[in-house]
Amino acid sequence: MNQTRFRLSLYLPSLILTGVLLLPLVRNRFADFGLRSLYILLVAYGLSFSLTPLCGEIARCLNILDKPDARKLHLEATPLFGGIAVFLALMTAVLLNGIFTKPFGIILIASAVVFCMGLVDDIREISASLKMIVQLLVAAVVILFGVHLRVIPEHLGVMAAAGNILLTALWITGITNAMNFFDGMDGLAGGLGAMIAFFLGVIAFQTSQPHLGWLSVAVMGSCLGFLPYNLKGKGRASIFLGDAGSTTIGFILACIAVTGEWAHNNPVVSLVSPLLIFWVLIFDMVYISVDRILSGRVSNVRQWLDYVGQDHLHHRLAQVIGSQKKSVIFIYLLTVCLGISALVLRNAGSLDAALLVAQAVILVTLISILERYGRFGPSD
């Protein structure tokens, strides 16, 4: 009873304040004082915080639950509709802002498709192959409208264009699925989404890209509003993001990274900045892929897509540290460390960028050595 009252004491004021924020007069006041970003953050947070319990109850009524099994860490059936609250919150916050560009609009429309596919998967599981096909098609549409990497110099002609398109498709689908893979412990995907969005947003505003900054802020706010229900000081999560939430967050963040110019007149720094911010996701994807292939657990693309295991970074760290929450906090700190490196890098040169990438590689290599040593002990 006391716990219920405590929750209501937090929930009802948030609900009322969010309702006030949605009033046109209040929105215009924030804009007049140059606080558009703060408005987007507050609306995204408030809506996500207010809608998440409601989405959880709907999921329970419809029996849309993530039920425990041998490959999962939770012990109780848990609602899966947290992604609905996050998506509705960030979309509402962005749409209320009312300022768009063509790439910005394409990202929003494409993310809606990814969200719908994830929602269908939460309700009735679909094959990994089908999900990958849909993600590739959505990535192709985004690329068609000009949202793509420009890593390979354009003066190299057709080969450069083809290479940039291929890299963009790999980046978008890779980050989308990597974020989904990290939705395996309480607070992990939501926390990582908020942190990555924060660092992307800071650099976006520093490099005069307000549209990308606003979208980043909306993602951050919606993730933060969801976290109190997914990462608790005591007890387990009362709701999960589900595929609808994790894949959509990953997709939007991947598209922001592709769209932005992250350094003025320095393509190396512009490339390395998002790499550092996303480094944990990239490292985990590469590590498990190589490990599964070398160990013989997967031998083709279909097996790689369908394979589900507890060999991701957060699983391995939890085995060594002995705690899921400590594993999540460890990954938070690692992400913050690499994100700060990306912020410092913005005003640095190409050599500095190379050194920071080398530092990131060394850092995750050391972590891998330590966690493998902790699990298996010395080999001699």
C-alpha positions as CSV (number, residue, x, y, z in Angstrom):
1,M,0.0,0.0,0.0
2,N,2.8,2.4,1.0
3,Q,4.7,1.5,-2.2
4,T,1.6,2.2,-4.3
5,R,1.1,5.6,-2.7
6,F,4.8,6.4,-3.2
7,R,4.4,5.6,-6.9
8,L,1.3,7.8,-7.2
9,S,3.1,10.6,-5.5
10,L,5.6,10.6,-8.3
11,Y,3.4,9.6,-11.1
12,L,0.5,12.1,-10.7
13,P,2.6,15.3,-10.6
14,S,4.6,14.0,-13.6
15,L,1.3,13.4,-15.5
16,I,0.0,16.9,-14.6
17,L,3.2,18.7,-15.6
18,T,3.4,16.8,-18.8
19,G,-0.2,17.9,-19.6
20,V,0.8,21.5,-18.9
21,L,3.8,21.2,-21.2
22,L,1.6,20.0,-24.1
23,L,-0.3,23.3,-24.0
24,P,0.6,25.5,-27.1
25,L,1.1,28.6,-24.9
26,V,3.7,26.8,-22.8
27,R,5.5,25.4,-25.9
28,N,5.7,28.9,-27.4
29,R,7.1,30.3,-24.2
30,F,9.9,27.8,-24.3
31,A,10.6,28.7,-27.9
32,D,10.6,32.4,-27.2
33,F,13.3,32.0,-24.5
34,G,15.4,29.8,-26.8
35,L,14.7,26.7,-24.7
36,R,13.4,24.5,-27.5
37,S,15.8,21.7,-26.6
38,L,14.8,21.7,-23.0
39,Y,11.1,21.6,-24.0
40,I,11.7,18.6,-26.2
41,L,13.6,16.8,-23.4
42,L,10.9,17.5,-20.8
43,V,8.0,16.5,-23.1
44,A,9.8,13.3,-24.1
45,Y,10.7,12.4,-20.5
46,G,7.2,13.3,-19.2
47,L,5.3,11.3,-21.8
48,S,7.6,8.3,-21.6
49,F,7.3,8.3,-17.8
50,S,3.6,8.7,-17.9
51,L,2.8,6.2,-20.7
52,T,5.1,3.4,-19.6
53,P,2.9,2.0,-16.8
54,L,-0.2,2.3,-19.0
55,C,1.6,0.3,-21.8
56,G,2.6,-2.3,-19.2
57,E,-1.0,-2.8,-18.1
58,I,-2.1,-3.1,-21.7
59,A,0.6,-5.7,-22.3
60,R,-0.5,-7.7,-19.2
61,C,-4.2,-7.6,-20.3
62,L,-3.3,-8.8,-23.8
63,N,-0.8,-11.4,-22.3
64,I,2.1,-9.8,-24.4
65,L,4.8,-10.9,-22.0
66,D,8.4,-11.9,-22.2
67,K,8.3,-15.3,-20.5
68,P,11.4,-16.7,-18.9
69,D,13.3,-19.6,-20.5
70,A,16.8,-21.1,-20.4
71,R,18.4,-18.4,-22.6
72,K,16.9,-15.4,-20.6
73,L,18.0,-13.9,-17.3
74,H,14.7,-12.8,-15.9
75,L,12.6,-15.2,-13.8
76,E,9.1,-13.7,-14.1
77,A,6.9,-13.0,-17.1
78,T,7.4,-9.3,-17.9
79,P,5.3,-6.9,-20.1
80,L,7.0,-6.0,-23.5
81,F,5.3,-2.8,-24.5
82,G,7.8,-0.3,-23.0
83,G,8.9,0.5,-26.6
84,I,5.4,1.9,-27.4
85,A,5.8,4.5,-24.6
86,V,9.3,5.4,-25.7
87,F,8.4,5.7,-29.4
88,L,5.2,7.7,-28.8
89,A,7.1,10.0,-26.4
90,L,10.0,10.8,-28.7
91,M,7.7,11.2,-31.8
92,T,5.4,13.5,-30.0
93,A,8.2,15.6,-28.6
94,V,9.8,16.0,-32.1
95,L,6.5,16.6,-33.9
96,L,5.5,19.3,-31.4
97,N,8.7,21.1,-32.2
98,G,7.4,21.7,-35.7
99,I,10.7,22.3,-37.5
100,F,11.9,19.7,-40.1
101,T,14.3,19.0,-42.9
102,K,14.0,16.4,-45.6
103,P,16.5,13.9,-44.0
104,F,14.9,14.5,-40.6
105,G,11.4,13.6,-41.9
106,I,12.7,10.5,-43.7
107,I,14.4,9.2,-40.5
108,L,11.1,9.6,-38.6
109,I,9.1,7.8,-41.3
110,A,11.6,5.0,-41.5
111,S,11.8,4.6,-37.8
112,A,8.0,4.2,-37.7
113,V,8.4,1.2,-40.0
114,V,11.1,-0.3,-37.8
115,F,8.9,0.3,-34.8
116,C,5.9,-1.4,-36.4
117,M,8.0,-4.4,-37.3
118,G,9.4,-4.7,-33.8
119,L,5.9,-4.4,-32.4
120,V,4.7,-7.3,-34.6
121,D,7.6,-9.3,-33.4
122,D,6.8,-8.5,-29.7
123,I,3.2,-9.7,-30.3
124,R,3.9,-12.6,-32.5
125,E,7.5,-13.6,-33.0
126,I,8.8,-13.3,-36.6
127,S,12.0,-14.8,-38.0
128,A,15.3,-13.0,-37.7
129,S,15.8,-13.3,-41.5
130,L,12.5,-11.5,-42.2
131,K,13.5,-8.7,-39.7
132,M,16.8,-8.3,-41.4
133,I,15.2,-8.1,-44.8
134,V,12.8,-5.4,-43.6
135,Q,15.7,-3.5,-42.0
136,L,17.7,-3.6,-45.2
137,L,14.8,-2.3,-47.2
138,V,14.2,0.5,-44.8
139,A,17.9,1.4,-44.8
140,A,17.8,1.4,-48.6
141,V,14.9,3.9,-48.6
142,V,16.8,6.2,-46.2
143,I,19.9,6.0,-48.4
144,L,17.8,6.7,-51.5
145,F,16.8,10.0,-49.9
146,G,20.4,11.0,-49.3
147,V,21.0,9.8,-45.8
148,H,24.3,8.0,-46.2
149,L,27.9,7.9,-45.2
150,R,30.6,9.8,-47.2
151,V,33.6,7.9,-45.9
152,I,35.1,7.0,-49.3
153,P,36.0,10.2,-51.3
154,E,33.4,11.0,-54.0
155,H,36.0,11.8,-56.6
156,L,36.6,8.1,-56.9
157,G,33.3,7.8,-58.8
158,V,31.0,4.9,-58.9
159,M,33.0,2.6,-56.7
160,A,33.0,5.3,-54.0
161,A,29.2,5.7,-54.2
162,A,28.7,1.9,-54.0
163,G,31.1,1.6,-51.1
164,N,29.5,4.4,-49.2
165,I,26.0,2.9,-49.7
166,L,27.2,-0.6,-48.6
167,L,28.9,0.9,-45.5
168,T,25.7,2.8,-44.6
169,A,23.5,-0.2,-44.9
170,L,25.9,-2.2,-42.7
171,W,26.1,0.6,-40.2
172,I,22.3,1.1,-39.9
173,T,21.4,-2.6,-39.7
174,G,24.4,-3.4,-37.5
175,I,23.7,-0.7,-34.9
176,T,20.0,-1.4,-34.9
177,N,20.6,-5.1,-34.1
178,A,23.5,-4.3,-31.7
179,M,21.1,-2.2,-29.6
180,N,18.6,-5.0,-29.7
181,F,21.2,-7.5,-28.5
182,F,22.0,-5.2,-25.5
183,D,18.4,-5.3,-24.4
184,G,19.3,-8.3,-22.3
185,M,19.6,-6.8,-18.8
186,D,17.6,-4.3,-16.8
187,G,18.4,-0.8,-17.8
188,L,21.0,-1.6,-20.3
189,A,19.5,-0.7,-23.7
190,G,17.5,2.2,-22.3
191,G,20.6,3.6,-20.5
192,L,22.9,3.2,-23.4
193,G,20.3,4.8,-25.7
194,A,20.1,7.8,-23.4
195,M,23.9,8.1,-23.2
196,I,24.6,7.7,-26.9
197,A,21.9,10.2,-27.7
198,F,23.4,12.7,-25.2
199,F,26.8,12.6,-26.7
200,L,25.4,12.8,-30.3
201,G,23.2,15.7,-29.2
202,V,26.1,17.7,-27.6
203,I,28.2,17.4,-30.8
204,A,25.2,18.1,-33.0
205,F,24.6,21.5,-31.3
206,Q,28.3,22.2,-31.2
207,T,28.5,21.7,-35.0
208,S,25.4,23.8,-35.7
209,Q,23.1,20.8,-36.5
210,P,20.1,21.6,-34.4
211,H,17.7,19.2,-36.1
212,L,19.9,16.3,-35.2
213,G,20.4,17.7,-31.7
214,W,16.6,17.9,-31.2
215,L,16.1,14.4,-32.3
216,S,18.9,13.2,-30.0
217,V,17.4,15.1,-27.1
218,A,14.0,13.4,-27.8
219,V,15.6,10.0,-27.8
220,M,17.4,10.8,-24.6
221,G,14.3,12.1,-22.8
222,S,12.1,9.1,-23.8
223,C,14.8,6.6,-22.7
224,L,15.2,8.4,-19.3
225,G,11.5,8.4,-18.8
226,F,11.4,4.7,-19.3
227,L,14.4,3.8,-17.1
228,P,12.7,4.2,-13.7
229,Y,10.5,1.2,-14.6
230,N,13.2,-0.8,-16.2
231,L,16.2,-0.2,-13.8
232,K,15.2,-0.3,-10.2
233,G,17.4,0.0,-7.1
234,K,15.7,-3.1,-5.7
235,G,13.8,-5.8,-7.5
236,R,13.6,-6.5,-11.2
237,A,12.2,-4.5,-14.1
238,S,8.4,-4.1,-14.3
239,I,8.5,-3.7,-18.1
240,F,10.8,-4.3,-21.0
241,L,11.5,-2.3,-24.2
242,G,10.8,-5.2,-26.4
243,D,12.0,-5.3,-30.0
244,A,9.8,-2.3,-30.8
245,G,11.8,-0.2,-28.4
246,S,15.4,-1.4,-28.7
247,T,15.5,-1.7,-32.5
248,T,13.8,1.8,-33.0
249,I,16.2,3.4,-30.6
250,G,19.2,1.8,-32.4
251,F,17.9,2.7,-35.8
252,I,17.3,6.4,-35.0
253,L,20.7,6.8,-33.4
254,A,22.4,5.0,-36.3
255,C,20.7,7.4,-38.8
256,I,21.6,10.4,-36.7
257,A,25.3,9.3,-36.9
258,V,25.1,8.8,-40.6
259,T,23.4,12.1,-41.3
260,G,25.6,14.4,-39.3
261,E,28.9,16.2,-40.1
262,W,30.7,15.7,-36.8
263,A,33.7,18.0,-37.5
264,H,34.3,21.0,-39.7
265,N,36.7,20.3,-42.6
266,N,38.1,17.1,-41.1
267,P,36.6,13.9,-42.5
268,V,38.8,11.7,-40.2
269,V,37.5,13.3,-37.0
270,S,33.9,13.4,-38.4
271,L,34.2,9.6,-38.9
272,V,35.9,8.7,-35.6
273,S,33.6,10.8,-33.3
274,P,30.5,8.5,-33.8
275,L,32.7,5.4,-33.8
276,L,33.8,6.3,-30.3
277,I,30.3,7.1,-29.1
278,F,29.0,3.7,-30.5
279,W,32.2,1.8,-29.6
280,V,30.6,-0.5,-27.0
281,L,27.9,-1.6,-29.5
282,I,30.4,-2.0,-32.3
283,F,32.9,-4.0,-30.3
284,D,30.3,-6.4,-29.0
285,M,28.9,-7.1,-32.5
286,V,32.3,-7.7,-33.9
287,Y,33.5,-9.8,-30.9
288,I,30.5,-12.2,-30.8
289,S,30.5,-12.6,-34.6
290,V,34.2,-13.5,-34.7
291,D,34.0,-15.7,-31.6
292,R,30.9,-17.6,-32.9
293,I,32.5,-18.2,-36.2
294,L,35.9,-19.3,-34.8
295,S,34.2,-21.6,-32.3
296,G,32.1,-23.2,-35.0
297,R,28.8,-22.2,-33.4
298,V,27.8,-20.5,-36.7
299,S,28.9,-21.3,-40.2
300,N,26.6,-19.2,-42.4
301,V,24.6,-16.0,-42.4
302,R,21.3,-17.7,-41.6
303,Q,22.8,-19.3,-38.5
304,W,24.4,-16.0,-37.4
305,L,21.0,-14.3,-37.7
306,D,19.1,-17.1,-35.7
307,Y,21.8,-17.7,-33.0
308,V,20.8,-16.6,-29.5
309,G,23.2,-16.9,-26.7
310,Q,24.5,-15.4,-23.5
311,D,27.9,-14.5,-24.9
312,H,27.5,-10.7,-25.2
313,L,29.6,-8.3,-23.3
314,H,27.1,-7.7,-20.5
315,H,26.7,-11.5,-20.0
316,R,30.4,-12.0,-19.8
317,L,31.0,-9.1,-17.4
318,A,28.2,-10.3,-15.2
319,Q,29.8,-13.7,-14.9
320,V,33.1,-12.1,-13.9
321,I,31.7,-9.4,-11.6
322,G,29.0,-11.6,-10.2
323,S,26.2,-9.0,-10.6
324,Q,23.9,-7.9,-13.5
325,K,23.5,-4.4,-12.1
326,K,27.3,-4.0,-11.7
327,S,27.7,-5.2,-15.3
328,V,25.3,-2.6,-16.5
329,I,27.0,0.2,-14.5
330,F,30.4,-0.9,-15.8
331,I,29.1,-0.6,-19.4
332,Y,27.6,2.8,-18.6
333,L,31.0,4.0,-17.3
334,L,32.8,2.6,-20.4
335,T,30.3,4.4,-22.7
336,V,30.7,7.7,-20.8
337,C,34.5,7.4,-21.0
338,L,34.4,6.8,-24.8
339,G,31.8,9.5,-25.3
340,I,34.0,12.1,-23.5
341,S,36.8,11.1,-25.8
342,A,34.5,11.9,-28.7
343,L,33.7,15.4,-27.3
344,V,37.4,16.1,-26.8
345,L,38.2,14.9,-30.3
346,R,36.0,17.5,-32.0
347,N,38.7,20.2,-31.9
348,A,41.6,17.7,-32.4
349,G,43.5,16.6,-35.5
350,S,43.6,13.4,-37.5
351,L,46.5,12.0,-35.5
352,D,44.6,12.6,-32.3
353,A,41.6,10.8,-33.8
354,A,43.8,7.8,-34.7
355,L,45.3,7.7,-31.2
356,L,41.9,7.8,-29.5
357,V,40.7,5.0,-31.7
358,A,43.8,3.0,-30.7
359,Q,43.0,3.8,-27.1
360,A,39.5,2.5,-27.5
361,V,40.7,-0.7,-29.1
362,I,43.3,-1.2,-26.3
363,L,40.6,-0.5,-23.7
364,V,38.1,-3.1,-24.9
365,T,40.9,-5.6,-25.6
366,L,42.1,-5.3,-22.0
367,I,38.5,-5.8,-20.8
368,S,38.1,-8.8,-23.0
369,I,41.3,-10.4,-21.6
370,L,40.3,-9.7,-18.0
371,E,36.8,-11.1,-18.4
372,R,38.0,-14.2,-20.2
373,Y,40.7,-14.7,-17.5
374,G,38.0,-14.2,-14.9
375,R,35.8,-16.8,-16.4
376,F,38.3,-19.5,-17.4
377,G,41.3,-18.7,-15.1
378,P,45.0,-18.9,-16.2
379,S,45.8,-21.2,-19.1
380,D,49.2,-22.3,-17.7
